[in-house]
Amino acid sequence: MRQAARDQPLRQSEKRFNRLVSKRRFRVKQCFDAIKRLLSLHRAQLAIETIGQNLIKTENRITLNSKIPVVA
C-alpha cells in the first residue's frame, strides 16, 4: 500500500490503488494471523507455512478453473 510522505499527500490514483489493494490484503492477512495465533509460530516458521498455504491455494484455484469449459 502507498503511504503519504511529509508534505506530499497521496494522489487520487494512489488512493484508488490503496482502496483496491486493501480488500485483498485484508483477506490474506487474516489467514496469516490465524496461522500465527493458532500455531504460535515464529517468524521463519511462519514464512514457510505461508508459502505452503499459498501453493495449496494456487493449486486449488488452477484445479477449479480447469473444470470451467473454454468457449472460443
N, CA, C, O and CB atoms as a CASP TS submission, in Angstrom:
PFRMAT TS
TARGET T0000
AUTHOR 0000-0000-0000
METHOD Language model
MODEL 1
PARENT N/A
ATOM      1  N   MET     1       0.837  -1.171   0.000  1.00  0.00           N
ATOM      2  CA  MET     1       0.000   0.000   0.000  1.00  0.00           C
ATOM      3  C   MET     1       0.882   1.235   0.000  1.00  0.00           C
ATOM      4  O   MET     1       1.971   1.255   0.573  1.00  0.00           O
ATOM      5  CB  MET     1      -0.952  -0.002   1.204  1.00  0.00           C
ATOM      6  N   ARG     2       0.382   2.243  -0.651  1.00  0.00           N
ATOM      7  CA  ARG     2       1.123   3.503  -0.746  1.00  0.00           C
ATOM      8  C   ARG     2       0.886   4.327   0.524  1.00  0.00           C
ATOM      9  O   ARG     2      -0.190   4.288   1.119  1.00  0.00           O
ATOM     10  CB  ARG     2       0.693   4.309  -2.016  1.00  0.00           C
ATOM     11  N   GLN     3       1.922   5.071   0.919  1.00  0.00           N
ATOM     12  CA  GLN     3       1.795   5.946   2.076  1.00  0.00           C
ATOM     13  C   GLN     3       2.230   7.351   1.687  1.00  0.00           C
ATOM     14  O   GLN     3       3.136   7.541   0.876  1.00  0.00           O
ATOM     15  CB  GLN     3       2.634   5.419   3.269  1.00  0.00           C
ATOM     16  N   ALA     4       1.566   8.320   2.281  1.00  0.00           N
ATOM     17  CA  ALA     4       1.923   9.710   2.016  1.00  0.00           C
ATOM     18  C   ALA     4       3.181  10.062   2.798  1.00  0.00           C
ATOM     19  O   ALA     4       3.370   9.617   3.931  1.00  0.00           O
ATOM     20  CB  ALA     4       0.758  10.667   2.389  1.00  0.00           C
ATOM     21  N   ALA     5       4.036  10.865   2.179  1.00  0.00           N
ATOM     22  CA  ALA     5       5.232  11.366   2.850  1.00  0.00           C
ATOM     23  C   ALA     5       4.936  12.765   3.392  1.00  0.00           C
ATOM     24  O   ALA     5       3.908  13.367   3.081  1.00  0.00           O
ATOM     25  CB  ALA     5       6.460  11.387   1.877  1.00  0.00           C
ATOM     26  N   ARG     6       5.837  13.249   4.185  1.00  0.00           N
ATOM     27  CA  ARG     6       5.657  14.585   4.744  1.00  0.00           C
ATOM     28  C   ARG     6       5.558  15.612   3.623  1.00  0.00           C
ATOM     29  O   ARG     6       6.410  15.651   2.735  1.00  0.00           O
ATOM     30  CB  ARG     6       6.815  14.939   5.699  1.00  0.00           C
ATOM     31  N   ASP     7       4.544  16.424   3.663  1.00  0.00           N
ATOM     32  CA  ASP     7       4.283  17.479   2.673  1.00  0.00           C
ATOM     33  C   ASP     7       4.056  16.939   1.260  1.00  0.00           C
ATOM     34  O   ASP     7       4.187  17.684   0.288  1.00  0.00           O
ATOM     35  CB  ASP     7       5.437  18.454   2.654  1.00  0.00           C
ATOM     36  N   GLN     8       3.718  15.656   1.135  1.00  0.00           N
ATOM     37  CA  GLN     8       3.415  15.077  -0.180  1.00  0.00           C
ATOM     38  C   GLN     8       2.204  14.150  -0.035  1.00  0.00           C
ATOM     39  O   GLN     8       2.362  12.945   0.159  1.00  0.00           O
ATOM     40  CB  GLN     8       4.656  14.296  -0.760  1.00  0.00           C
ATOM     41  N   PRO     9       1.014  14.706  -0.129  1.00  0.00           N
ATOM     42  CA  PRO     9      -0.183  13.868   0.011  1.00  0.00           C
ATOM     43  C   PRO     9      -0.305  12.888  -1.147  1.00  0.00           C
ATOM     44  O   PRO     9       0.296  13.074  -2.205  1.00  0.00           O
ATOM     45  CB  PRO     9      -1.443  14.740   0.092  1.00  0.00           C
ATOM     46  N   LEU    10      -1.086  11.853  -0.929  1.00  0.00           N
ATOM     47  CA  LEU    10      -1.305  10.851  -1.972  1.00  0.00           C
ATOM     48  C   LEU    10      -2.113  11.427  -3.121  1.00  0.00           C
ATOM     49  O   LEU    10      -3.022  12.233  -2.923  1.00  0.00           O
ATOM     50  CB  LEU    10      -2.014   9.625  -1.397  1.00  0.00           C
ATOM     51  N   ARG    11      -1.762  10.996  -4.333  1.00  0.00           N
ATOM     52  CA  ARG    11      -2.557  11.383  -5.496  1.00  0.00           C
ATOM     53  C   ARG    11      -3.851  10.583  -5.481  1.00  0.00           C
ATOM     54  O   ARG    11      -3.964   9.592  -4.760  1.00  0.00           O
ATOM     55  CB  ARG    11      -1.770  11.150  -6.828  1.00  0.00           C
ATOM     56  N   GLN    12      -4.811  11.003  -6.261  1.00  0.00           N
ATOM     57  CA  GLN    12      -6.105  10.325  -6.335  1.00  0.00           C
ATOM     58  C   GLN    12      -5.931   8.885  -6.822  1.00  0.00           C
ATOM     59  O   GLN    12      -6.604   7.980  -6.329  1.00  0.00           O
ATOM     60  CB  GLN    12      -7.065  11.093  -7.268  1.00  0.00           C
ATOM     61  N   SER    13      -5.036   8.669  -7.782  1.00  0.00           N
ATOM     62  CA  SER    13      -4.795   7.317  -8.300  1.00  0.00           C
ATOM     63  C   SER    13      -4.195   6.408  -7.225  1.00  0.00           C
ATOM     64  O   SER    13      -4.504   5.217  -7.178  1.00  0.00           O
ATOM     65  CB  SER    13      -3.861   7.372  -9.522  1.00  0.00           C
ATOM     66  N   GLU    14      -3.343   6.960  -6.364  1.00  0.00           N
ATOM     67  CA  GLU    14      -2.749   6.171  -5.281  1.00  0.00           C
ATOM     68  C   GLU    14      -3.794   5.819  -4.230  1.00  0.00           C
ATOM     69  O   GLU    14      -3.771   4.722  -3.672  1.00  0.00           O
ATOM     70  CB  GLU    14      -1.587   6.936  -4.631  1.00  0.00           C
ATOM     71  N   LYS    15      -4.702   6.737  -3.962  1.00  0.00           N
ATOM     72  CA  LYS    15      -5.794   6.445  -3.021  1.00  0.00           C
ATOM     73  C   LYS    15      -6.678   5.333  -3.560  1.00  0.00           C
ATOM     74  O   LYS    15      -7.089   4.437  -2.823  1.00  0.00           O
ATOM     75  CB  LYS    15      -6.637   7.707  -2.752  1.00  0.00           C
ATOM     76  N   ARG    16      -6.969   5.401  -4.862  1.00  0.00           N
ATOM     77  CA  ARG    16      -7.780   4.362  -5.504  1.00  0.00           C
ATOM     78  C   ARG    16      -7.065   3.016  -5.445  1.00  0.00           C
ATOM     79  O   ARG    16      -7.690   1.990  -5.175  1.00  0.00           O
ATOM     80  CB  ARG    16      -8.089   4.740  -6.970  1.00  0.00           C
ATOM     81  N   PHE    17      -5.755   3.017  -5.698  1.00  0.00           N
ATOM     82  CA  PHE    17      -4.951   1.796  -5.619  1.00  0.00           C
ATOM     83  C   PHE    17      -5.012   1.208  -4.209  1.00  0.00           C
ATOM     84  O   PHE    17      -5.219   0.005  -4.051  1.00  0.00           O
ATOM     85  CB  PHE    17      -3.486   2.084  -6.018  1.00  0.00           C
ATOM     86  N   ASN    18      -4.836   2.039  -3.192  1.00  0.00           N
ATOM     87  CA  ASN    18      -4.897   1.567  -1.807  1.00  0.00           C
ATOM     88  C   ASN    18      -6.245   0.943  -1.483  1.00  0.00           C
ATOM     89  O   ASN    18      -6.313  -0.079  -0.801  1.00  0.00           O
ATOM     90  CB  ASN    18      -4.617   2.712  -0.848  1.00  0.00           C
ATOM     91  N   ARG    19      -7.299   1.547  -1.962  1.00  0.00           N
ATOM     92  CA  ARG    19      -8.640   1.035  -1.694  1.00  0.00           C
ATOM     93  C   ARG    19      -8.828  -0.351  -2.324  1.00  0.00           C
ATOM     94  O   ARG    19      -9.416  -1.242  -1.711  1.00  0.00           O
ATOM     95  CB  ARG    19      -9.704   2.015  -2.229  1.00  0.00           C
ATOM     96  N   LEU    20      -8.328  -0.522  -3.539  1.00  0.00           N
ATOM     97  CA  LEU    20      -8.450  -1.805  -4.224  1.00  0.00           C
ATOM     98  C   LEU    20      -7.573  -2.879  -3.583  1.00  0.00           C
ATOM     99  O   LEU    20      -8.003  -4.022  -3.426  1.00  0.00           O
ATOM    100  CB  LEU    20      -8.086  -1.648  -5.693  1.00  0.00           C
ATOM    101  N   VAL    21      -6.353  -2.518  -3.216  1.00  0.00           N
ATOM    102  CA  VAL    21      -5.414  -3.480  -2.640  1.00  0.00           C
ATOM    103  C   VAL    21      -5.834  -3.878  -1.224  1.00  0.00           C
ATOM    104  O   VAL    21      -5.631  -5.023  -0.819  1.00  0.00           O
ATOM    105  CB  VAL    21      -3.994  -2.894  -2.625  1.00  0.00           C
ATOM    106  N   SER    22      -6.406  -2.962  -0.485  1.00  0.00           N
ATOM    107  CA  SER    22      -6.714  -3.237   0.919  1.00  0.00           C
ATOM    108  C   SER    22      -7.724  -4.364   1.083  1.00  0.00           C
ATOM    109  O   SER    22      -7.675  -5.093   2.074  1.00  0.00           O
ATOM    110  CB  SER    22      -7.238  -1.986   1.588  1.00  0.00           C
ATOM    111  N   LYS    23      -8.638  -4.521   0.131  1.00  0.00           N
ATOM    112  CA  LYS    23      -9.630  -5.597   0.229  1.00  0.00           C
ATOM    113  C   LYS    23      -8.963  -6.963   0.149  1.00  0.00           C
ATOM    114  O   LYS    23      -9.281  -7.861   0.929  1.00  0.00           O
ATOM    115  CB  LYS    23     -10.682  -5.461  -0.880  1.00  0.00           C
ATOM    116  N   ARG    24      -8.049  -7.118  -0.780  1.00  0.00           N
ATOM    117  CA  ARG    24      -7.344  -8.393  -0.929  1.00  0.00           C
ATOM    118  C   ARG    24      -6.353  -8.587   0.211  1.00  0.00           C
ATOM    119  O   ARG    24      -6.218  -9.685   0.750  1.00  0.00           O
ATOM    120  CB  ARG    24      -6.617  -8.459  -2.287  1.00  0.00           C
ATOM    121  N   ARG    25      -5.669  -7.521   0.567  1.00  0.00           N
ATOM    122  CA  ARG    25      -4.651  -7.589   1.611  1.00  0.00           C
ATOM    123  C   ARG    25      -5.268  -8.020   2.937  1.00  0.00           C
ATOM    124  O   ARG    25      -4.667  -8.790   3.686  1.00  0.00           O
ATOM    125  CB  ARG    25      -3.948  -6.231   1.767  1.00  0.00           C
ATOM    126  N   PHE    26      -6.461  -7.526   3.223  1.00  0.00           N
ATOM    127  CA  PHE    26      -7.151  -7.869   4.461  1.00  0.00           C
ATOM    128  C   PHE    26      -7.411  -9.371   4.539  1.00  0.00           C
ATOM    129  O   PHE    26      -7.198  -9.983   5.586  1.00  0.00           O
ATOM    130  CB  PHE    26      -8.470  -7.096   4.572  1.00  0.00           C
ATOM    131  N   ARG    27      -7.867  -9.966   3.443  1.00  0.00           N
ATOM    132  CA  ARG    27      -8.158 -11.400   3.409  1.00  0.00           C
ATOM    133  C   ARG    27      -6.900 -12.231   3.640  1.00  0.00           C
ATOM    134  O   ARG    27      -6.914 -13.188   4.414  1.00  0.00           O
ATOM    135  CB  ARG    27      -8.792 -11.779   2.072  1.00  0.00           C
ATOM    136  N   VAL    28      -5.813 -11.860   2.963  1.00  0.00           N
ATOM    137  CA  VAL    28      -4.557 -12.599   3.089  1.00  0.00           C
ATOM    138  C   VAL    28      -4.007 -12.452   4.499  1.00  0.00           C
ATOM    139  O   VAL    28      -3.537 -13.424   5.091  1.00  0.00           O
ATOM    140  CB  VAL    28      -3.524 -12.107   2.055  1.00  0.00           C
ATOM    141  N   LYS    29      -4.062 -11.263   5.026  1.00  0.00           N
ATOM    142  CA  LYS    29      -3.541 -11.014   6.365  1.00  0.00           C
ATOM    143  C   LYS    29      -4.317 -11.809   7.417  1.00  0.00           C
ATOM    144  O   LYS    29      -3.731 -12.267   8.398  1.00  0.00           O
ATOM    145  CB  LYS    29      -3.599  -9.516   6.685  1.00  0.00           C
ATOM    146  N   GLN    30      -5.608 -11.975   7.229  1.00  0.00           N
ATOM    147  CA  GLN    30      -6.404 -12.786   8.151  1.00  0.00           C
ATOM    148  C   GLN    30      -5.894 -14.214   8.205  1.00  0.00           C
ATOM    149  O   GLN    30      -5.785 -14.789   9.288  1.00  0.00           O
ATOM    150  CB  GLN    30      -7.874 -12.773   7.741  1.00  0.00           C
ATOM    151  N   CYS    31      -5.580 -14.798   7.055  1.00  0.00           N
ATOM    152  CA  CYS    31      -5.066 -16.175   7.010  1.00  0.00           C
ATOM    153  C   CYS    31      -3.757 -16.287   7.776  1.00  0.00           C
ATOM    154  O   CYS    31      -3.589 -17.194   8.591  1.00  0.00           O
ATOM    155  CB  CYS    31      -4.864 -16.633   5.554  1.00  0.00           C
ATOM    156  N   PHE    32      -2.828 -15.370   7.520  1.00  0.00           N
ATOM    157  CA  PHE    32      -1.530 -15.430   8.172  1.00  0.00           C
ATOM    158  C   PHE    32      -1.653 -15.210   9.678  1.00  0.00           C
ATOM    159  O   PHE    32      -0.980 -15.880  10.460  1.00  0.00           O
ATOM    160  CB  PHE    32      -0.589 -14.398   7.565  1.00  0.00           C
ATOM    161  N   ASP    33      -2.500 -14.285  10.081  1.00  0.00           N
ATOM    162  CA  ASP    33      -2.693 -14.033  11.503  1.00  0.00           C
ATOM    163  C   ASP    33      -3.301 -15.243  12.205  1.00  0.00           C
ATOM    164  O   ASP    33      -2.931 -15.552  13.338  1.00  0.00           O
ATOM    165  CB  ASP    33      -3.580 -12.810  11.706  1.00  0.00           C
ATOM    166  N   ALA    34      -4.218 -15.920  11.550  1.00  0.00           N
ATOM    167  CA  ALA    34      -4.832 -17.116  12.133  1.00  0.00           C
ATOM    168  C   ALA    34      -3.798 -18.217  12.323  1.00  0.00           C
ATOM    169  O   ALA    34      -3.772 -18.877  13.361  1.00  0.00           O
ATOM    170  CB  ALA    34      -5.983 -17.619  11.248  1.00  0.00           C
ATOM    171  N   ILE    35      -2.948 -18.414  11.323  1.00  0.00           N
ATOM    172  CA  ILE    35      -1.900 -19.423  11.449  1.00  0.00           C
ATOM    173  C   ILE    35      -0.976 -19.081  12.606  1.00  0.00           C
ATOM    174  O   ILE    35      -0.641 -19.936  13.426  1.00  0.00           O
ATOM    175  CB  ILE    35      -1.099 -19.543  10.142  1.00  0.00           C
ATOM    176  N   LYS    36      -0.577 -17.846  12.660  1.00  0.00           N
ATOM    177  CA  LYS    36       0.351 -17.413  13.705  1.00  0.00           C
ATOM    178  C   LYS    36      -0.274 -17.569  15.090  1.00  0.00           C
ATOM    179  O   LYS    36       0.387 -18.017  16.026  1.00  0.00           O
ATOM    180  CB  LYS    36       0.772 -15.953  13.476  1.00  0.00           C
ATOM    181  N   ARG    37      -1.526 -17.203  15.215  1.00  0.00           N
ATOM    182  CA  ARG    37      -2.200 -17.271  16.505  1.00  0.00           C
ATOM    183  C   ARG    37      -2.447 -18.722  16.928  1.00  0.00           C
ATOM    184  O   ARG    37      -2.189 -19.086  18.076  1.00  0.00           O
ATOM    185  CB  ARG    37      -3.524 -16.506  16.450  1.00  0.00           C
ATOM    186  N   LEU    38      -2.939 -19.537  16.019  1.00  0.00           N
ATOM    187  CA  LEU    38      -3.298 -20.907  16.349  1.00  0.00           C
ATOM    188  C   LEU    38      -2.088 -21.805  16.585  1.00  0.00           C
ATOM    189  O   LEU    38      -2.112 -22.672  17.459  1.00  0.00           O
ATOM    190  CB  LEU    38      -4.141 -21.482  15.256  1.00  0.00           C
ATOM    191  N   LEU    39      -1.041 -21.596  15.810  1.00  0.00           N
ATOM    192  CA  LEU    39       0.115 -22.482  15.892  1.00  0.00           C
ATOM    193  C   LEU    39       1.284 -21.883  16.662  1.00  0.00           C
ATOM    194  O   LEU    39       2.291 -22.560  16.869  1.00  0.00           O
ATOM    195  CB  LEU    39       0.566 -22.847  14.515  1.00  0.00           C
ATOM    196  N   SER    40       1.174 -20.654  17.083  1.00  0.00           N
ATOM    197  CA  SER    40       2.235 -19.954  17.825  1.00  0.00           C
ATOM    198  C   SER    40       3.584 -20.078  17.116  1.00  0.00           C
ATOM    199  O   SER    40       4.583 -20.465  17.722  1.00  0.00           O
ATOM    200  CB  SER    40       2.345 -20.511  19.258  1.00  0.00           C
ATOM    201  N   LEU    41       3.597 -19.749  15.846  1.00  0.00           N
ATOM    202  CA  LEU    41       4.808 -19.904  15.047  1.00  0.00           C
ATOM    203  C   LEU    41       5.717 -18.683  15.165  1.00  0.00           C
ATOM    204  O   LEU    41       5.263 -17.556  15.367  1.00  0.00           O
ATOM    205  CB  LEU    41       4.446 -20.147  13.586  1.00  0.00           C
ATOM    206  N   HIS    42       6.995 -18.945  15.034  1.00  0.00           N
ATOM    207  CA  HIS    42       7.960 -17.860  14.980  1.00  0.00           C
ATOM    208  C   HIS    42       8.055 -17.371  13.541  1.00  0.00           C
ATOM    209  O   HIS    42       7.431 -17.939  12.644  1.00  0.00           O
ATOM    210  CB  HIS    42       9.352 -18.313  15.512  1.00  0.00           C
ATOM    211  N   ARG    43       8.824 -16.332  13.326  1.00  0.00           N
ATOM    212  CA  ARG    43       8.845 -15.666  12.026  1.00  0.00           C
ATOM    213  C   ARG    43       9.287 -16.593  10.884  1.00  0.00           C
ATOM    214  O   ARG    43       8.630 -16.614   9.843  1.00  0.00           O
ATOM    215  CB  ARG    43       9.764 -14.465  12.088  1.00  0.00           C
ATOM    216  N   ALA    44      10.355 -17.346  11.038  1.00  0.00           N
ATOM    217  CA  ALA    44      10.832 -18.222   9.955  1.00  0.00           C
ATOM    218  C   ALA    44       9.827 -19.335   9.690  1.00  0.00           C
ATOM    219  O   ALA    44       9.538 -19.664   8.540  1.00  0.00           O
ATOM    220  CB  ALA    44      12.214 -18.825  10.306  1.00  0.00           C
ATOM    221  N   GLN    45       9.304 -19.902  10.752  1.00  0.00           N
ATOM    222  CA  GLN    45       8.306 -20.958  10.588  1.00  0.00           C
ATOM    223  C   GLN    45       7.068 -20.404   9.899  1.00  0.00           C
ATOM    224  O   GLN    45       6.478 -21.069   9.048  1.00  0.00           O
ATOM    225  CB  GLN    45       7.933 -21.575  11.952  1.00  0.00           C
ATOM    226  N   LEU    46       6.679 -19.206  10.259  1.00  0.00           N
ATOM    227  CA  LEU    46       5.509 -18.576   9.665  1.00  0.00           C
ATOM    228  C   LEU    46       5.709 -18.382   8.157  1.00  0.00           C
ATOM    229  O   LEU    46       4.788 -18.604   7.370  1.00  0.00           O
ATOM    230  CB  LEU    46       5.223 -17.225  10.349  1.00  0.00           C
ATOM    231  N   ALA    47       6.903 -17.971   7.765  1.00  0.00           N
ATOM    232  CA  ALA    47       7.176 -17.769   6.343  1.00  0.00           C
ATOM    233  C   ALA    47       7.028 -19.081   5.575  1.00  0.00           C
ATOM    234  O   ALA    47       6.441 -19.102   4.494  1.00  0.00           O
ATOM    235  CB  ALA    47       8.589 -17.189   6.141  1.00  0.00           C
ATOM    236  N   ILE    48       7.547 -20.157   6.116  1.00  0.00           N
ATOM    237  CA  ILE    48       7.455 -21.460   5.451  1.00  0.00           C
ATOM    238  C   ILE    48       6.001 -21.917   5.380  1.00  0.00           C
ATOM    239  O   ILE    48       5.560 -22.421   4.347  1.00  0.00           O
ATOM    240  CB  ILE    48       8.314 -22.513   6.191  1.00  0.00           C
ATOM    241  N   GLU    49       5.263 -21.748   6.456  1.00  0.00           N
ATOM    242  CA  GLU    49       3.857 -22.135   6.466  1.00  0.00           C
ATOM    243  C   GLU    49       3.044 -21.334   5.454  1.00  0.00           C
ATOM    244  O   GLU    49       2.183 -21.893   4.774  1.00  0.00           O
ATOM    245  CB  GLU    49       3.274 -21.955   7.859  1.00  0.00           C
ATOM    246  N   THR    50       3.301 -20.054   5.348  1.00  0.00           N
ATOM    247  CA  THR    50       2.532 -19.225   4.427  1.00  0.00           C
ATOM    248  C   THR    50       2.853 -19.559   2.971  1.00  0.00           C
ATOM    249  O   THR    50       1.972 -19.521   2.111  1.00  0.00           O
ATOM    250  CB  THR    50       2.804 -17.749   4.697  1.00  0.00           C
ATOM    251  N   ILE    51       4.115 -19.886   2.700  1.00  0.00           N
ATOM    252  CA  ILE    51       4.469 -20.306   1.340  1.00  0.00           C
ATOM    253  C   ILE    51       3.710 -21.578   0.991  1.00  0.00           C
ATOM    254  O   ILE    51       3.166 -21.694  -0.107  1.00  0.00           O
ATOM    255  CB  ILE    51       6.003 -20.529   1.204  1.00  0.00           C
ATOM    256  N   GLY    52       3.670 -22.525   1.910  1.00  0.00           N
ATOM    257  CA  GLY    52       2.927 -23.763   1.676  1.00  0.00           C
ATOM    258  C   GLY    52       1.447 -23.508   1.468  1.00  0.00           C
ATOM    259  O   GLY    52       0.826 -24.095   0.582  1.00  0.00           O
ATOM    260  N   GLN    53       0.888 -22.638   2.279  1.00  0.00           N
ATOM    261  CA  GLN    53      -0.537 -22.333   2.157  1.00  0.00           C
ATOM    262  C   GLN    53      -0.835 -21.672   0.802  1.00  0.00           C
ATOM    263  O   GLN    53      -1.846 -21.977   0.170  1.00  0.00           O
ATOM    264  CB  GLN    53      -0.992 -21.412   3.315  1.00  0.00           C
ATOM    265  N   ASN    54       0.039 -20.779   0.366  1.00  0.00           N
ATOM    266  CA  ASN    54      -0.162 -20.126  -0.929  1.00  0.00           C
ATOM    267  C   ASN    54      -0.073 -21.132  -2.073  1.00  0.00           C
ATOM    268  O   ASN    54      -0.829 -21.033  -3.039  1.00  0.00           O
ATOM    269  CB  ASN    54       0.870 -19.012  -1.130  1.00  0.00           C
ATOM    270  N   LEU    55       0.831 -22.087  -1.976  1.00  0.00           N
ATOM    271  CA  LEU    55       0.938 -23.115  -3.013  1.00  0.00           C
ATOM    272  C   LEU    55      -0.330 -23.960  -3.083  1.00  0.00           C
ATOM    273  O   LEU    55      -0.806 -24.286  -4.171  1.00  0.00           O
ATOM    274  CB  LEU    55       2.152 -24.013  -2.752  1.00  0.00           C
ATOM    275  N   ILE    56      -0.868 -24.307  -1.933  1.00  0.00           N
ATOM    276  CA  ILE    56      -2.102 -25.102  -1.904  1.00  0.00           C
ATOM    277  C   ILE    56      -3.254 -24.298  -2.504  1.00  0.00           C
ATOM    278  O   ILE    56      -4.034 -24.829  -3.294  1.00  0.00           O
ATOM    279  CB  ILE    56      -2.445 -25.536  -0.451  1.00  0.00           C
ATOM    280  N   LYS    57      -3.363 -23.019  -2.133  1.00  0.00           N
ATOM    281  CA  LYS    57      -4.434 -22.183  -2.671  1.00  0.00           C
ATOM    282  C   LYS    57      -4.302 -22.038  -4.186  1.00  0.00           C
ATOM    283  O   LYS    57      -5.301 -22.071  -4.905  1.00  0.00           O
ATOM    284  CB  LYS    57      -4.421 -20.801  -2.003  1.00  0.00           C
ATOM    285  N   THR    58      -3.078 -21.878  -4.664  1.00  0.00           N
ATOM    286  CA  THR    58      -2.855 -21.744  -6.095  1.00  0.00           C
ATOM    287  C   THR    58      -3.254 -23.019  -6.818  1.00  0.00           C
ATOM    288  O   THR    58      -3.903 -22.969  -7.863  1.00  0.00           O
ATOM    289  CB  THR    58      -1.392 -21.406  -6.382  1.00  0.00           C
ATOM    290  N   GLU    59      -2.870 -24.156  -6.266  1.00  0.00           N
ATOM    291  CA  GLU    59      -3.225 -25.433  -6.879  1.00  0.00           C
ATOM    292  C   GLU    59      -4.741 -25.600  -6.933  1.00  0.00           C
ATOM    293  O   GLU    59      -5.282 -26.034  -7.950  1.00  0.00           O
ATOM    294  CB  GLU    59      -2.587 -26.599  -6.105  1.00  0.00           C
ATOM    295  N   ASN    60      -5.423 -25.261  -5.852  1.00  0.00           N
ATOM    296  CA  ASN    60      -6.876 -25.365  -5.826  1.00  0.00           C
ATOM    297  C   ASN    60      -7.516 -24.439  -6.851  1.00  0.00           C
ATOM    298  O   ASN    60      -8.485 -24.820  -7.507  1.00  0.00           O
ATOM    299  CB  ASN    60      -7.404 -25.048  -4.435  1.00  0.00           C
ATOM    300  N   ARG    61      -6.992 -23.244  -6.993  1.00  0.00           N
ATOM    301  CA  ARG    61      -7.553 -22.293  -7.947  1.00  0.00           C
ATOM    302  C   ARG    61      -7.365 -22.786  -9.379  1.00  0.00           C
ATOM    303  O   ARG    61      -8.269 -22.663 -10.206  1.00  0.00           O
ATOM    304  CB  ARG    61      -6.904 -20.913  -7.771  1.00  0.00           C
ATOM    305  N   ILE    62      -6.196 -23.343  -9.670  1.00  0.00           N
ATOM    306  CA  ILE    62      -5.934 -23.868 -11.009  1.00  0.00           C
ATOM    307  C   ILE    62      -6.856 -25.047 -11.284  1.00  0.00           C
ATOM    308  O   ILE    62      -7.414 -25.152 -12.377  1.00  0.00           O
ATOM    309  CB  ILE    62      -4.452 -24.290 -11.159  1.00  0.00           C
ATOM    310  N   THR    63      -7.024 -25.936 -10.309  1.00  0.00           N
ATOM    311  CA  THR    63      -7.893 -27.102 -10.474  1.00  0.00           C
ATOM    312  C   THR    63      -9.329 -26.670 -10.712  1.00  0.00           C
ATOM    313  O   THR    63     -10.001 -27.216 -11.587  1.00  0.00           O
ATOM    314  CB  THR    63      -7.813 -28.016  -9.246  1.00  0.00           C
ATOM    315  N   LEU    64      -9.808 -25.697  -9.947  1.00  0.00           N
ATOM    316  CA  LEU    64     -11.177 -25.227 -10.106  1.00  0.00           C
ATOM    317  C   LEU    64     -11.374 -24.548 -11.457  1.00  0.00           C
ATOM    318  O   LEU    64     -12.402 -24.744 -12.105  1.00  0.00           O
ATOM    319  CB  LEU    64     -11.542 -24.268  -8.978  1.00  0.00           C
ATOM    320  N   ASN    65     -10.397 -23.753 -11.887  1.00  0.00           N
ATOM    321  CA  ASN    65     -10.518 -23.043 -13.156  1.00  0.00           C
ATOM    322  C   ASN    65     -10.441 -23.983 -14.349  1.00  0.00           C
ATOM    323  O   ASN    65     -11.018 -23.690 -15.397  1.00  0.00           O
ATOM    324  CB  ASN    65      -9.438 -21.990 -13.265  1.00  0.00           C
ATOM    325  N   SER    66      -9.742 -25.107 -14.216  1.00  0.00           N
ATOM    326  CA  SER    66      -9.613 -26.019 -15.342  1.00  0.00           C
ATOM    327  C   SER    66     -10.907 -26.787 -15.614  1.00  0.00           C
ATOM    328  O   SER    66     -11.083 -27.335 -16.702  1.00  0.00           O
ATOM    329  CB  SER    66      -8.480 -26.992 -15.088  1.00  0.00           C
ATOM    330  N   LYS    67     -11.816 -26.829 -14.633  1.00  0.00           N
ATOM    331  CA  LYS    67     -13.086 -27.515 -14.805  1.00  0.00           C
ATOM    332  C   LYS    67     -14.089 -26.675 -15.593  1.00  0.00           C
ATOM    333  O   LYS    67     -15.091 -27.200 -16.076  1.00  0.00           O
ATOM    334  CB  LYS    67     -13.665 -27.875 -13.455  1.00  0.00           C
ATOM    335  N   ILE    68     -13.827 -25.382 -15.726  1.00  0.00           N
ATOM    336  CA  ILE    68     -14.732 -24.494 -16.458  1.00  0.00           C
ATOM    337  C   ILE    68     -14.458 -24.642 -17.948  1.00  0.00           C
ATOM    338  O   ILE    68     -13.312 -24.484 -18.371  1.00  0.00           O
ATOM    339  CB  ILE    68     -14.559 -23.007 -16.005  1.00  0.00           C
ATOM    340  N   PRO    69     -15.469 -24.941 -18.757  1.00  0.00           N
ATOM    341  CA  PRO    69     -15.232 -25.114 -20.186  1.00  0.00           C
ATOM    342  C   PRO    69     -14.833 -23.787 -20.851  1.00  0.00           C
ATOM    343  O   PRO    69     -15.340 -22.717 -20.514  1.00  0.00           O
ATOM    344  CB  PRO    69     -16.485 -25.689 -20.863  1.00  0.00           C
ATOM    345  N   VAL    70     -13.931 -23.900 -21.778  1.00  0.00           N
ATOM    346  CA  VAL    70     -13.446 -22.725 -22.503  1.00  0.00           C
ATOM    347  C   VAL    70     -14.279 -22.547 -23.764  1.00  0.00           C
ATOM    348  O   VAL    70     -14.408 -23.473 -24.565  1.00  0.00           O
ATOM    349  CB  VAL    70     -11.932 -22.861 -22.853  1.00  0.00           C
ATOM    350  N   VAL    71     -14.843 -21.362 -23.939  1.00  0.00           N
ATOM    351  CA  VAL    71     -15.642 -21.058 -25.115  1.00  0.00           C
ATOM    352  C   VAL    71     -14.799 -20.191 -26.039  1.00  0.00           C
ATOM    353  O   VAL    71     -14.319 -19.130 -25.639  1.00  0.00           O
ATOM    354  CB  VAL    71     -16.983 -20.346 -24.731  1.00  0.00           C
ATOM    355  N   ALA    72     -14.619 -20.646 -27.278  1.00  0.00           N
ATOM    356  CA  ALA    72     -13.786 -19.897 -28.216  1.00  0.00           C
ATOM    357  C   ALA    72     -14.618 -18.998 -29.096  1.00  0.00           C
ATOM    358  O   ALA    72     -14.076 -18.293 -29.947  1.00  0.00           O
ATOM    359  CB  ALA    72     -12.971 -20.841 -29.074  1.00  0.00           C
TER
END
